[in-house]
Amino acid sequence: MIDSMVADTLHADLVFADTGGGMTDINLTNRDLTSLENMIDDGLLDYVSMLDGDVDVGIDFNDNGSGTMTITQE
């Protein structure tokens, strides 16, 4: 569901990484904060809350005006 939401956003990159030990990182980087805000408004966090296990979400505001959301699922 998260992947399909990002597919409609031309200015975002989505990277899934299996970090071992049963952990997965999902990094979602948007070229601008407005795109990230729009995905959150469209229910991104609703989909994140459906992930199994312990889930942490962090948002980094980058110097170039972009935003990166990191979702860690254990």
C-alpha positions in Angstrom: 0.0 0.0 0.0 2.8 2.4 0.9 4.6 1.6 -2.4 1.5 2.3 -4.5 1.0 5.6 -2.6 4.6 6.7 -3.5 4.2 5.5 -7.1 1.7 8.4 -7.7 4.3 10.9 -6.3 6.8 11.8 -9.0 9.1 13.6 -6.5 9.7 10.7 -4.1 12.0 7.8 -3.8 11.2 4.7 -1.8 13.8 2.2 -0.7 13.2 -1.1 1.2 16.2 -2.5 3.0 16.4 -5.8 4.9 18.8 -4.9 7.7 19.0 -8.4 9.1 17.8 -9.7 12.4 14.2 -9.5 11.4 14.4 -5.7 10.8 13.3 -3.8 7.7 14.0 -0.1 7.0 11.7 1.8 4.6 13.2 5.1 3.5 10.9 7.6 1.8 12.6 10.7 0.5 10.6 13.6 -1.0 12.1 16.4 -2.9 10.1 18.9 -0.9 8.2 18.8 2.4 4.9 19.6 0.8 4.9 16.2 -1.0 5.6 14.4 2.3 3.0 16.4 4.0 0.4 15.5 1.3 1.2 11.8 1.6 0.7 12.0 5.4 -2.6 13.8 4.8 -3.6 11.1 2.3 -3.2 8.4 5.0 0.4 7.3 4.9 0.5 6.9 8.6 -2.6 4.8 8.5 -0.8 2.3 6.3 2.3 2.4 8.5 0.2 1.6 11.5 -0.9 -1.7 9.8 2.6 -3.0 9.7 3.3 -6.0 12.0 5.7 -6.0 14.9 7.4 -3.0 16.5 7.4 0.0 14.2 9.3 3.2 14.6 8.8 6.3 12.4 11.2 9.2 12.1 11.2 12.3 9.9 14.4 14.1 9.0 14.3 17.6 7.6 17.2 17.9 5.2 19.3 21.0 4.5 18.2 21.0 0.8 14.5 21.4 1.7 13.7 17.7 1.2 12.2 15.4 3.8 13.1 11.8 4.6 10.7 9.5 6.5 12.4 6.4 7.9 10.1 3.5 9.0 11.8 0.7 10.9 9.8 -2.5 11.3 11.1 -5.2 13.7 
